[in-house]
Amino acid sequence: MAAPATERTTPSFTVGAQRVVQMDGTNLARVGARPRLTRYLREIWDFRHFLIYDSHSRASSQNSMDALGRVWMVINPILQAMVYLTIFGYILETHRGVTNFIGYLIIGVFTFRFIQGAVTGGANSIASNQKVVQAFNFPRAILPISSTVRELFATVPTFVVMAVLVYFLGDMQIGDMVREPITLSWHWLLFFPAIFLALLVMVALSLVFARLVNAYNDVKNLISIGTRIWFYTSAVIFSVDRFADKGHEWIMWLMYHNPAFCVLDIIRHAWLYNDFADPYRWIVLAAWAVVGTIIGFIIFWEGEETYGRER
């Protein structure tokens, strides 16, 4: 005959006239403990509405203290493009061999500004929100992801202005510039998948750099220098073809595997030349987006318990 089942009860004991209950803590978790990776991803998905709301609200409040507000998001890249056109386009003659150089430069400066802002903002997202990290229990990856998405929302008006400038001024001929008529076609829609893949690359870099900056604050200075070097090695203001006949094949190889260059090349071919970029650009960009995002999540997730600690 089987023994009767015993009912599990919470043990308790009495001290004096008070009854003290001993709590069962088997289901409790330590605050800030690192969950399993699958659970971590589910928690991020549960916070998706907060992520979108936080990104949109902070993007709307950027430059709120300036008299022109978010107009500076458009003015700044325009002024930068004018400076680069004068110094590099004319004085250093980087326009030679580039068809529709003005549109080429506009796409490069405007798009890389988004890339740079997304990386630097995501890298500082943990270090600049220590109070939030210490006060609330949530997947910390929300912060770099939100910062990157916020930069995209803030750059939408800039991208609209970029499209208008490229369509009306991109094929303008000044001096000995080579031009081809710019036509509006369905190729322009390739901008959206290219920017989406670029966003995934920025998320991956933000996750990695956010952990590094959280551990070593000095890294943010190296990131600032690194993004400047990245700017000059992404063919933003010159054509990569200038190295084709000078025995610098290694420079071209680095360019072709640079995700920023791939994004710019895809958009430029679609908008300026009504054509497809080399399919290899899509392969490289997609590889950076998929593999980089996976690696970035794992690196950031492994440091989950270190975020918010006093240094």
N, C-alpha and C positions, 0 to 999 in steps of 0.2 A: 504494500500500500504506500502510495507516494506521500511524502511529507507535505503538510499544508503550506501554501505559499505565505511568505511573510511580507507584510506591507512595509515599504521603505518610508521611514519617517525622519523628519529633521530632528536630530538630537537636541535636547534642551535640559537645562538644570536650573535650580532655584538658589538664589543667594538672598538670605534674609526673607523679606516679605515680597521681593520682586522676582518675577519669572524672567530669566534671561534665555533667549533663543539663539542657538548657534546657527548661522546662515550657511547654506550649502553654496559654496563658491566654485563648483566645478564648471559652471557655464559662464563664469566671468572672465573677461579678457583684460590684459594689462593695457592701459592707455598708451597709445603710440606704438604698440607691438606691430610687427610686420606680418600681415596676413599672407596666406598662400597667393600665388600669382593669379590664379583663376578667380579667386574671391576678390582680389584687388581690382581686377578688370571689371568685375560686376559692380563693385562699389563706385568706380569711376562712371560707369553707365548710369547708375542710379542718380548721380550728381549732374547729369547732362543738362537738365533744365537750369540749374544754378549756373553752370559753366556758361551757357549761352547768355543768360541774363546778366551775369557779372561782366562778361566780355563786352556786351552791347552798351551797358550803362557806363562803364569806364571809358569806352571809346567815345561816347557822347560828351563826357566831361573833360576830355583832353583839351588843352589850350583854353579852358573856360575863363581863365584870368586875363587872357590877352584881349585887346580891343577888337581884333579881327577874328578871334576864336579859331575855329577849325579851318578858316581860310588859309592859315599858315601851312596846313598840310599840303596845300596846292602851291602856294607861293614859294615855299622853300625849294622843292625840286625844280621849279621853273627857273629860279635864280641860279641854282646849281648848274642846270643845263646850259644857261647862257654863259656862265663862267667857263665851263668845260669847252663850249663851242668856241669861245674866243681864244683860250689858252692852248688847248690841244687841237681843236679843229683847224685853226688858222695859223697860230704861231708855230706849233709843232707839226702841222699839216697831217694829222692823223686821219683826215677825211679822204685822203687819196686812196683810191681803190675800193671805196665804200659807196654803193649806190643808195641814194636817199639818206645821206648822212644825218640830216637833221632829225628825221624820224628814228633812225638808228640810235642816235644819242638820247632822244627823249625816252624811248623804251628802256634803254639801259639804265639811265639815271633814276627814272620813276620806279621801275621794278626793283632795282637793287636797294633802293631806299626802304621798300617794304621788307626785303630779305634781311637787311641789316637791323632794322627796328625790331623785327620778330625775334632774331637771335639774341640781341642784347637785352631786350625786355624779358624774354624767357629765362635767360641766364641769371638775372637778378631777382627773379620772382620769389624765391624762397628766402634769400638773405634780406630782402626789403619788406618781408611780411612775417617777421619772426613772432610778433605778438599774436597774429592770427593763428599761426602754426601751433603756438604754445597753448592758446585758449580753447581751440576747437579740435574735435576728433573727426578727421575726414581724410580721404586719400590725398596725400600731398602733391601727387602728380597733377591734380586739378589746377594748381597755381601756374606752373609753366605752360600747360595746355591753354588755360584761360588767357594768359598773357599773349601767347602767339595768335590765338583766334581774335583777341581784341585788336591786335595790330592789323589783322586782315579787315575787320570791320571799319577801323579808322581810315584805312587806305582805299576803301571803295570809292569815295568821291575823287581821290587822286587818280585812280584807274580810269574813271569816267573822263576826267579832264585829259588824261594821257591819250585816250582813244580819239577824242575830239581834235587834239593838237596834231596827232599823227595823221589823221584823215585830211585835215585842211592844210597843214604846214609840213608834213613829213616828206613830201616830194619837192619842196621848194628848192630852187637852184640858186645858189649864191656863189659867184665867182666861177671856178672851174669844177664845181661839184657835178657828179654824175647823177642823173635822175631817171626814174621810171614812174609813170602814172600809178597812183595808189587807187585801187578799186575796192569797194566794200563787197565782200563775198562771204560765203559760209565758212571759209577758212578762218575768219576772225573768231569763230566759236571755239577754235582750238585753244584760245586763251584760257578758258575755264578749266579743262582738265590739266593744263600745264600748271596753273596756279594752285590747283588742288594738290597735285603731287609736290609742288614746292612747299605748300603748307605742311605736308607730312614730313618733309625733310627738315623744316624749321622746328617742328615739334620734337623730332628726334634730337636735333642739336641742342634745343632748349633743355630737354630732360638731362642730357649728359652735362651740359655746362652749369645747370642749376645745382646739381650735386657738387660739382667742383668748386663753384663759388661759395656754396654753403660751408664746405670744408676749409677752403683757403680763399679768403676774401680778395687777396691780391690777384687772383686769376682774372677778375673782371677787367683789370687793366690790360692784361695780355689779350683778352677777347677783343677789346677796343682796337688794339693794334692789329690783331689778326683779321678783323673785318675790313680794316683799311687795306691790308695787303690783298685780301680776297677781292676787294673792289677792283684793284689794278690787275688782277690775274683772271678776271672774268670777261674780258673783252667788252667792258662797259663803254669805253670811249675810243676804242680802236678795233680793227678787224684782226682776227687771229691769222688771216691769210698773209699778213705782213711777215710772218715767221716761216712761211712755207719754203721760200727759196734762200734761206739764210743759214741752213744747217742746224736749226733749233727744233728738231723733231720732238725732243723730250718736252719742250714747252707746249707744243701742239697736243701731245699725248695727255699732259696734265689738264689742258683746257677741255679737251673732249670728254674727260672724266670728272669735270667740275660740274656739280648740279646747278650752280648759278648760271654758268655759261649755257648749259643745256636749256634752261628755262628761257633765257634771253634769245637764244637762237631759234627756238620753236616759235616764240611770239613774233620775232622779226620776220621770219619767213612767211608766216601767216598774214601779217598786217602790211608789211612793206612790199613783198614780192608775190603775194597771192599764190603761195606754194607751200609744200610740205618740207619741213626740215628733214635732215637725214634721220631715218628710223632709229639709228643707233643713239640719237639724243633721247628718244623716248625710253629706250631700254636702260640707259644709264640713269636717267631721272627716276624711272620706276624702281630700279634696283636700290637707289639711295633711299627712296620713300619707304619701301617695304622692309628691306633688311635694316635700314637705319632706325625705323620706328620700333622694330622688335628689339634690337640691341639697346636702344635708348631706354625703353621701358624696363628692361631687365636691370640695366645699370642703375636707374633711378630707384627702382623697387628694392634693390638690395640695400640701399642706404636709407630706407624709410624710417628706421628707428633713430637715425642721427639728426633728423631735421627738427629744429626748435630747441636743441640743447644749448645751454649757456656756454659761451666760449671765453 
